[in-house]
Amino acid sequence: MYTEPHQFEPLLPSDARIAPLLTKAHDLSRLATLLSGTRVPPELRTLLRSMNSYYTNRIEGQHTRPHEIEQALRQDFSKDAALAAKQRLAVAHIEAEAALEQRYKGQEGALALYSVDAVQDMHRELFGRLPASDLCTPENEAIVPGELRLREVRQRRQVHHA
């Protein structure tokens, strides 16, 4: 567990690297403002959900390749049980994101995202879509959709190779 600030250092990029990053951040912010009133086409939303699932699950160590996600979206799951479980998680992530977009839309919805209730709602929406066989941690602890863990959790460091 990290308990001391020095364990997180360096917290900021060096002065030599910060200027170009600030310039890029400013440009990105300006472009995002221009896009803020633009509706995202449904086709692009669908692609973005798949991309979000891919990257989120990869970060969490539940890596599925884009073509495996596409197969799962067509209900064509792998015969490999571990990969099929990851595919089901990817599909659940995509479906949950679509449902949550509707539930938390607009400014009021965005503000509601920053609550314990919303975190539990998102957890319930995601894990509630999985079969009971997929609701178990690697340590064989049950995952209960919508319930917060009552113990400390340590993230295992995983190395990913492309």
N, C-alpha and C positions, 0 to 999 in steps of 0.2 A: 504494500500500500504506500502511496506517495503521501508524505506528511510534511516535507520540508520544501520550501521554494526552490532551493538549488537543484532538486531532483527534476524540475521542469525546465531548467535553463538549457540553452538560451531561450528566453521568452519572446524576444523580438529579433528580427533580422538586423544585421549590422548596418551602420549608417551608410556604407557603400552600396548596400543592396536595397535599402528602404525607398530611396527616391524613385527608381523605376517602378517599384511596386505601387507606390502612391499614385504615380501617373496612370498606371493601368487601372487601379481602383477608381480613380476619378473618371476615366474614360468609360469604364464599365457602368458606373453609376449614372453617368449622363445618358448612355445608350439605353439603360434599363428604364429611365424616366421617360424616354421617347416611346418605349414599348408598353409602358404601363397601361395605356388606354386601349391597346390592341388586343382583340380577342384571339386566343390561340385556337387554330383550327382543330376539330376533333381528331383528324388523322395524326397531327403532330402531338396532341395530348397522349394518344395511344402509344406512339413511339417513345415519348418521354417517360411514360410509366414503365415501359420495358427497360429503358435505360436506367431509371431510378432503381428498379428491382435488381438489375445486374450489379450496379456499383454498391448499393447498400448491402446486398447479400455477400458480395465479395469481401467487403470490409469486415463483415461478421464471420468470415470463414466458411460461408455457405455458397461457394463459388459454382455458378452454372454459366456456361457459355451462351452467347446470344442465340445460337441456333438451337440449343437445348431448351431455352425459354420459349422460343417460337414453337418447337415441337409440343411442349407442355400446354401451350395455349390452344393447340389443336387436339388436346387430350391424348397425345401420343407420348406416353411416359416411358422412360427407359426401363429395361428389364433389370438393371442393376438397382437394387433396393435403396442404396445410399444416394445415388444420383436421382432416382425418382422422388425421394423425400425432398431433396433440394429443389427439384422442379416444382413440386407441389407448393413449397414455400415461396418460390418466385411467383407462381400464379396467384397465391393468396395475397402476396404483397401488392401485385398489380390490381387485383380486385378490391382490396382494402383501400388502396389509394384512391380509386375511382369513387368509392362510397364516401370516403372521408372528405374528398373535394367538395361534394355536395353538402355535407353536414357542416363543414367549417368554411363556407364561402363568405365573401364580403368582409368588411372591416370588423364587424361584431364576431364573426366566426374566427377571424385571424387572432383577435384578442383572447378568445376562449381557448386557443391552442396552448396557452401558457398556464395551464392548471393541472393539478394531479388528476382531476376527473378526465380531462382530455387525454392524458397519457394512458390512463387505464382504458379509456374508450378505444384508442388506437390499438392498444395491445389486444383488447377483446376482438376488435374488428379483424386484425391480422390472424391471431392464433385461433380464433373461433372458426376460421375457415378450413382448418387442418383436421385430418382424421386423428383419433385418439392415439394411434400408433406413432404419430409424428410429434406428440406433445410430451416429449421427454428430453431433458438436457443430456449432454454427454456423461454427466455424473449420475445418470438415472434418477434425476429428480423430476417430478411432474411439473409441467408448465400449465398453469391454470389461466385461461384467457381472462384478461382484465384484472388480475390480482398482482399486486406488487410483492416482490420478494421481501421477506422479513429478516434476511441475513445479509452479511456482506458478500459482495460478488467480486471476483477478481477476473479481469479480462486476460485471457491467455494471449501471449504474443505469438502471432502466426506469420510465417514468411510465405509470401505468394510469389510464384514464378509465372510469368506470362507465357 
